[in-house]
């Protein structure tokens, strides 16, 4: 190992080698690379996992976190993604509490600091992986590969593939998982500080602590359990000094000395392997029990290769996905927030030119495995094996080998495997330096990679600051991805740019003719633009593709109501409620339909259902007050209005509606107070001033009435009723003036 470190002498200056300085450099570089994202918005999956996740709010009991998935749904639900990460959600909840709400800066700062801490921790991990374990008489670990570990840690700190984990708040799951993964590994290393014969209990304690930390890592994200596999590989290869090639040769020769292999006769190693196996089995069993209804159900658009009928097609595409992941590690320039929905078309035959990529991947892997097994240099065998282990083992849960995953390629799952890549790359630079005379050129290449990757991190962090920049950055990487066009369209629609949004929604539907969410959103916009016929066609197709799509059924009902097809609209609303029992917005729209049909009792019942399901549903409360007011049920309208304001005390529209009712029952003083309060909350609504003027007109406060009529007409000069009332008031004031004269 000293030889590899010496080979890196011209790359890592000796002045940077003191441990404290090395940690300071790595920490500083890691923070600088991603600091630009500190004031970014909540983007992409942050909306569902954080902003819309009730588990973050104080009114949700802490105990519910242990029964809900990462997105706040019950694990027992058939629609749950089964992403069980309660400890990550707990940190979000703490962030929410300390920030006083959904203020993204605090969330982003924690992610950036976590990456900095993990990068520093990588120094110790790489020191063990490169240099092995050796302790002083005082029990302190000796850092045998300072240059190699520093270079690998720097490569890890500045790798652009980490941007999704650091700049996207939901990436905290990967960061926390990595943190406890590394702590588990370092804890396992502590088991070998003393001789097992002398300190059996101490060794067992550290192994059990390592298993516990592995369980904590798994409660942050599922791949945390793989640390137990890495610990086992490390124990067998480094501590047990197991030589795979030598053992295979003895097996093939039927060598009698096979019985004397140290690993098989090492009781301490077998005991530790037993503990790791029992710990891993227990964790998997507990995880399976928690999932409740079995594995999550993903759709073909999430992972098309896993739905292919041919096993050969599945195998080819899985391997192609592996090659894409390897390319992202090697050349992280083309990064995308989402790689699904046609971004990577299926390889359907071996004649596809992309098969070259997976062939290249396996040629490289076979070469590395051959060197890891057959090299006469024990240090080289160990480094390559551990590097491959760190690259492959944490990636296994995302490999589709054991179960179907809900993505094609995901940059976030490369956070831990990238450590193995950085280790192999560092070893490659050391080997290159040893066999070339142009050492300055190698140093320049290394420095260039670090600077280019750091620059890419800064640029990519900027793209993750807002959804608009993030989504648009994906167009050049995945122009065939329907979800990219859908998200840009949704963002434009939220900004009020409906014309541009329609263009992107249409492209999303063109790329994926079964994209029901794009159809639903496009249908909504067309409905608002009164293009009802096409809106109905799109929404009808959406519910035909997915009959339980409740939102599309409701929107279809709204369109049919606008087309005066009342029976069909009622049926659509009822179907939506059948598929989503607790659907307050649908009850609200059903109530509007009944009001149009003069079925007042049914309308009131529907709106009451909406307010029961969603007590803060202002529109439903308002419509109840207005309908009761218009039908002369003033006492009931007043009671409903007071009930609504108790639940939503700051809603100015409810104040306005109740004020109108109170004015008609001659409760002028209370009505005036509510009008003034509504105007204070929203002073630019013409009707608020106009109706207050009417109140003053009835009450006899004519000059106050004149003032508010004039304000109302300034805000809305064409309001016919206000103009007529104002004219009547002016004539009355003129008559009074003449009488006084």
Secondary structure, DSSP 8 states (H G I E B T S, - for coil): -HHHHHHTTTTS-GGG-SHHHHHHHHHHHHHHHHGGGTT----TTHIIIIIT-GGGSTTS-GGGGGTB-TTS-BTTSTT------HHHHHHHHHHHHHHTSS-HHHHHHHHHHHHHHHHHHHHHHHHHHHH---B-TTS-B----HHHHHHHHHHHHT-GGGHHHHHSGGGHHHHHHHHHHHHHHHHHHGGGSS-TTT-HHHHHHHHHHHHHHHHHHHHH-GGGGGHHHHHHHHIIIIIS---HHHHHHHHHHT-GGGGG-HHHH-HHHHHHHHHHHHHHHHHHHHHHHHH-S-S----TTT-GGGG-S-HHHHHHHHHHHHHHHHHHHH-TTS--S---TTSS----STTSTTHHHHHHHHHHHHHHHHHHHH-S-HHHHHHHHHHHHHHHGGGGGGSSSSS--S-S--GGGHHHHHHHHHHHHHHHHHHHHHH-S-HHHHHHHHHHHHHHHHHHHHHHHHHTTSHHHHHHHTTTT-TT-HHHHHHHHHHHHHTT-HHHHHHHHHHHHHH-TT-HHHHHHHHHHHHHTT-HHHHHHHHHHHHHHSTT-HHHHHHHHHHHHHTT-HHHHHHHHHHHHHH-SS-HHHHHHHHHHHHHTT-HHHHHHHHHHHHHH-TT-HHHHHHHHHHHHHTT-HHHHHHHHHHHHHHSTT-HHHHHHHHHHHHHTT-HHHHHHHHHHHHHH-TT-HHHHHHHHHHHHHHT-HHHHHHHHHHHHHH-TT-HHHHHHHHHHHHHHHHHHHHH-
